[in-house]
Amino acid sequence: MDAIRTILFDGASLQIGQFEARPVSDACGDVQWQDSNVVVLPVSGVFSKHDAPGRHVIGTPSHAVFVAADTPYRISFPGAIGDRALTLRFGQHLAADQPDSGGEVMASHGLLPPGAMMLRNLLWTRLESAEADEFEAEAFGLDLLDISLRSMRTASMTMRGSAQVRRMRAIERVKEAVALAPADGWNLAKLSKVANLSPFHLCHVFRQMVGTSIYDYVLQERLAHTLDDILEGCRDLTAIALDAGFASHSHFTARFRRFFGCTPTALRRVATTEHIAKFRKIMTAHRRHLA
């Protein structure tokens, strides 16, 4: 597997990097460790983090995945399509600074709110183009880290007891299938076969364990996969909409605005301004998703 790692920002409290994997197969890689805590935020593609035999989580542009320092894990790439990700590397002192969680153990992954997805892509764009100064990079990087860790703590509240293991595996199979082909014409019949659950049971379990309906999750995955193309600014928005599985540009724009709080055109415009501070208005509008 070819892997490209680049450090975009290296501060006193946080290191922000980018990672690109180009796998030759979907086989599980060797056991590895990290010497510091890392939150991985995929921008495109999909990967699986295997914590133990038969236990894994899926990382897609809708998720934040946590890799604890000095903890063994393995990585695979379903469909061998690889991934591109922003990485936030931080010390244990930052994790300890998180607000009290009432004794909850942080999960290894979480579903990101809309504002965090846009912040991730906007920060990546500005760091790659060397437009972000050190203060901006560290401040927004720490904001993104905080939101990511909070999303994992919320997820951990639904993951109690060994009785949930079978259900969790079914949910991860569904998430993997959607990540590999988000634009497919998914319906409950297809997804219930993937999960090996009845449609009714799948809807109930999915909402219970993921925190959103399965319909909204598929929509979120489709929208999350469009962010990279929108911010790159090279492709026509109608083509992006159709490739993502939306019936038209207008349908895509309406769903995008409802979910992210702005149109694709407005997001593209924000990314080209001199300062990312305007994005705070979008983040503020979606604070209800971050609680």
C-alpha positions as CSV (number, residue, x, y, z in Angstrom):
1,M,0.0,0.0,0.0
2,D,1.2,3.5,-0.8
3,A,0.6,6.0,1.9
4,I,1.4,9.7,1.8
5,R,1.6,11.6,5.1
6,T,2.0,15.4,5.3
7,I,2.2,17.7,8.3
8,L,0.1,20.8,7.6
9,F,0.5,22.5,11.0
10,D,2.7,21.7,14.0
11,G,1.8,23.6,17.1
12,A,2.5,23.4,20.8
13,S,-0.8,21.6,21.6
14,L,-1.9,20.1,18.3
15,Q,-0.5,18.7,15.1
16,I,-2.7,18.7,12.0
17,G,-1.8,16.5,9.1
18,Q,-3.2,14.9,6.0
19,F,-3.1,11.2,5.1
20,E,-3.7,9.6,1.7
21,A,-3.9,5.8,1.3
22,R,-3.7,4.0,-2.0
23,P,-4.2,0.3,-1.2
24,V,-3.8,-2.6,-3.6
25,S,-6.3,-4.8,-1.8
26,D,-8.9,-4.8,0.9
27,A,-6.9,-7.1,3.1
28,C,-6.2,-6.1,6.7
29,G,-2.8,-4.6,7.3
30,D,-0.2,-5.3,10.0
31,V,-0.7,-4.4,13.6
32,Q,0.4,-0.8,14.3
33,W,0.5,1.7,17.2
34,Q,0.6,5.5,17.5
35,D,2.8,7.2,20.0
36,S,0.2,9.9,20.6
37,N,-3.6,10.2,20.4
38,V,-5.0,10.8,16.9
39,V,-8.4,11.7,15.6
40,V,-8.8,10.7,11.9
41,L,-11.3,12.7,9.9
42,P,-11.8,11.2,6.4
43,V,-12.5,13.6,3.6
44,S,-13.1,11.0,1.0
45,G,-13.0,7.2,0.7
46,V,-13.5,4.7,3.5
47,F,-11.4,2.7,5.9
48,S,-12.0,0.2,8.7
49,K,-10.2,0.3,12.0
50,H,-9.9,-3.1,13.7
51,D,-9.5,-3.0,17.5
52,A,-9.8,-6.8,18.0
53,P,-10.8,-9.9,16.0
54,G,-14.4,-9.5,14.9
55,R,-14.6,-5.9,16.2
56,H,-14.1,-2.9,13.9
57,V,-15.5,0.5,13.1
58,I,-16.0,2.3,9.7
59,G,-14.4,5.7,8.9
60,T,-16.2,7.8,6.2
61,P,-16.5,11.5,5.6
62,S,-19.4,11.4,8.1
63,H,-17.2,10.2,11.0
64,A,-14.4,10.9,13.4
65,V,-12.3,7.9,14.3
66,F,-10.2,7.9,17.5
67,V,-6.8,6.1,17.7
68,A,-5.6,5.9,21.3
69,A,-1.8,6.2,22.0
70,D,0.1,2.9,22.5
71,T,-3.0,0.8,21.6
72,P,-2.6,-1.9,18.9
73,Y,-5.0,-1.8,15.9
74,R,-5.1,-2.8,12.2
75,I,-6.4,-1.0,9.2
76,S,-8.2,-2.2,6.1
77,F,-9.8,-0.5,3.1
78,P,-13.1,-1.9,2.0
79,G,-13.3,-2.1,-1.8
80,A,-9.6,-1.1,-2.0
81,I,-10.7,2.4,-2.8
82,G,-8.4,4.0,-0.2
83,D,-9.1,7.2,1.6
84,R,-7.9,10.8,2.2
85,A,-8.1,12.2,5.7
86,L,-7.3,15.1,8.0
87,T,-5.5,14.0,11.2
88,L,-5.5,15.7,14.5
89,R,-2.6,14.5,16.7
90,F,-2.7,15.5,20.4
91,G,-1.3,14.7,23.8
92,Q,-3.1,13.1,26.8
93,H,-3.3,16.5,28.5
94,L,-5.9,17.7,25.9
95,A,-8.0,14.6,26.3
96,A,-8.0,15.3,30.1
97,D,-9.2,18.8,29.5
98,Q,-12.5,17.5,28.1
99,P,-15.5,18.4,30.2
100,D,-16.6,15.7,32.7
101,S,-18.5,12.9,30.9
102,G,-20.2,11.4,33.9
103,G,-18.0,8.3,33.9
104,E,-18.7,7.4,30.3
105,V,-15.9,5.7,28.3
106,M,-15.2,7.5,25.0
107,A,-16.1,5.4,22.0
108,S,-13.6,4.8,19.2
109,H,-15.7,6.7,16.6
110,G,-18.5,9.2,16.3
111,L,-20.9,10.6,13.8
112,L,-20.0,14.2,13.0
113,P,-22.5,17.1,13.0
114,P,-22.9,19.1,9.8
115,G,-20.8,22.1,11.0
116,A,-17.8,19.9,11.8
117,M,-17.8,18.3,8.4
118,M,-17.7,21.7,6.7
119,L,-15.0,23.0,9.2
120,R,-12.9,19.9,8.5
121,N,-12.9,20.5,4.7
122,L,-12.5,24.3,4.9
123,L,-9.6,24.0,7.3
124,W,-7.9,21.4,5.0
125,T,-8.4,23.7,2.0
126,R,-6.9,26.7,3.8
127,L,-4.0,24.7,5.2
128,E,-3.2,23.1,1.8
129,S,-3.2,26.5,0.1
130,A,-1.1,28.0,3.0
131,E,-3.7,30.7,3.6
132,A,-4.3,29.9,7.3
133,D,-2.0,31.6,9.8
134,E,-0.8,29.7,13.0
135,F,-3.4,31.2,15.3
136,E,-6.3,30.4,12.9
137,A,-5.0,26.8,12.3
138,E,-4.6,26.0,16.0
139,A,-7.9,27.7,17.1
140,F,-10.0,26.0,14.4
141,G,-8.1,22.7,14.8
142,L,-8.9,22.6,18.5
143,D,-12.5,23.5,17.8
144,L,-12.7,20.5,15.4
145,L,-11.0,18.2,17.9
146,D,-13.4,19.2,20.7
147,I,-16.4,18.6,18.5
148,S,-15.0,15.2,17.3
149,L,-14.3,14.0,20.9
150,R,-17.8,15.1,22.0
151,S,-19.4,13.1,19.1
152,M,-17.5,10.0,20.3
153,R,-18.6,10.5,23.9
154,T,-22.3,10.7,22.7
155,A,-21.8,7.5,20.8
156,S,-20.4,5.7,23.8
157,M,-23.6,6.1,25.7
158,T,-25.3,3.6,23.3
159,M,-22.6,1.0,23.4
160,R,-23.1,-0.9,26.7
161,G,-22.7,-4.6,27.3
162,S,-21.6,-7.5,25.2
163,A,-25.2,-8.1,24.0
164,Q,-24.8,-5.1,21.7
165,V,-21.8,-6.6,19.8
166,R,-23.9,-8.5,17.2
167,R,-26.0,-5.4,16.6
168,M,-22.9,-3.2,16.2
169,R,-21.5,-5.6,13.7
170,A,-24.7,-5.4,11.6
171,I,-24.7,-1.6,11.8
172,E,-21.0,-1.4,10.7
173,R,-21.8,-3.7,7.7
174,V,-24.5,-1.2,6.6
175,K,-22.2,1.8,7.1
176,E,-19.5,0.0,5.0
177,A,-21.9,-0.8,2.2
178,V,-23.2,2.8,2.0
179,A,-19.7,4.2,2.2
180,L,-18.6,2.2,-0.8
181,A,-21.5,3.3,-3.0
182,P,-23.4,6.3,-1.4
183,A,-25.1,7.2,-4.7
184,D,-26.7,3.8,-5.1
185,G,-30.5,3.5,-4.9
186,W,-30.5,2.3,-1.4
187,N,-33.8,1.2,0.3
188,L,-34.7,-0.7,3.4
189,A,-35.0,-4.0,1.6
190,K,-31.4,-3.8,0.4
191,L,-30.0,-2.5,3.6
192,S,-31.8,-5.0,5.8
193,K,-30.2,-7.8,3.7
194,V,-26.8,-6.3,4.3
195,A,-27.5,-6.2,8.1
196,N,-29.3,-9.5,8.1
197,L,-32.1,-7.9,10.1
198,S,-35.7,-7.2,9.3
199,P,-36.4,-3.7,8.0
200,F,-38.3,-2.8,11.2
201,H,-35.5,-4.1,13.5
202,L,-32.9,-2.4,11.4
203,C,-34.6,1.0,11.6
204,H,-35.0,0.6,15.4
205,V,-31.4,-0.6,16.1
206,F,-29.8,1.9,13.7
207,R,-31.5,4.9,15.4
208,Q,-30.7,3.6,18.8
209,M,-27.0,2.9,18.1
210,V,-26.1,5.7,15.6
211,G,-28.4,8.4,16.9
212,T,-30.1,9.2,13.6
213,S,-32.5,7.5,11.2
214,I,-31.1,5.2,8.6
215,Y,-32.6,7.4,5.9
216,D,-30.9,10.5,7.3
217,Y,-27.7,8.6,7.6
218,V,-27.6,7.7,3.9
219,L,-28.5,11.3,2.9
220,Q,-25.7,12.5,5.2
221,E,-23.2,10.2,3.6
222,R,-24.1,11.4,0.1
223,L,-23.8,15.1,1.2
224,A,-20.6,14.5,3.1
225,H,-19.0,13.0,0.0
226,T,-19.7,16.1,-2.0
227,L,-17.8,18.5,0.2
228,D,-14.4,17.8,-1.3
229,D,-15.6,18.4,-4.8
230,I,-17.5,21.6,-3.9
231,L,-14.5,23.1,-2.1
232,E,-12.0,22.1,-4.9
233,G,-14.1,24.4,-7.2
234,C,-13.2,22.5,-10.4
235,R,-16.4,20.6,-11.1
236,D,-19.9,21.8,-12.1
237,L,-22.3,21.6,-9.2
238,T,-24.9,19.8,-11.4
239,A,-22.4,17.1,-12.2
240,I,-21.5,16.8,-8.5
241,A,-25.2,16.5,-7.6
242,L,-26.0,13.8,-10.1
243,D,-22.9,11.8,-9.3
244,A,-23.9,11.8,-5.6
245,G,-27.3,10.3,-6.4
246,F,-29.5,13.3,-6.4
247,A,-32.2,13.7,-9.1
248,S,-31.3,17.3,-9.9
249,H,-29.2,20.3,-9.0
250,S,-32.2,21.9,-7.2
251,H,-32.9,18.8,-5.2
252,F,-29.3,18.6,-4.2
253,T,-29.1,22.3,-3.2
254,A,-32.3,22.1,-1.1
255,R,-31.0,19.0,0.8
256,F,-27.6,20.6,1.2
257,R,-29.0,23.8,2.6
258,R,-31.3,22.0,5.0
259,F,-28.4,19.9,6.3
260,F,-25.5,22.3,6.3
261,G,-27.3,25.6,6.6
262,C,-26.0,27.1,3.4
263,T,-26.1,26.3,-0.3
264,P,-23.1,24.6,-2.1
265,T,-22.5,27.9,-4.0
266,A,-22.3,29.8,-0.7
267,L,-19.9,27.3,0.8
268,R,-17.7,27.5,-2.3
269,R,-17.7,31.3,-1.9
270,V,-16.7,31.1,1.8
271,A,-13.7,28.9,1.0
272,T,-12.3,31.5,-1.4
273,T,-12.5,34.5,1.0
274,E,-9.5,35.8,2.7
275,H,-10.5,34.6,6.2
276,I,-12.3,31.6,7.4
277,A,-13.9,33.6,10.2
278,K,-17.1,34.0,8.2
279,F,-17.6,30.3,8.7
280,R,-18.3,30.9,12.4
281,K,-21.8,32.1,11.3
282,I,-22.5,28.7,9.8
283,M,-21.1,27.0,12.9
284,T,-23.3,29.1,15.2
285,A,-26.4,28.3,13.2
286,H,-25.7,24.6,13.8
287,R,-24.8,24.7,17.5
288,R,-27.9,22.7,18.3
289,H,-26.3,19.7,16.6
290,L,-23.2,19.9,18.8
291,A,-24.9,19.5,22.2
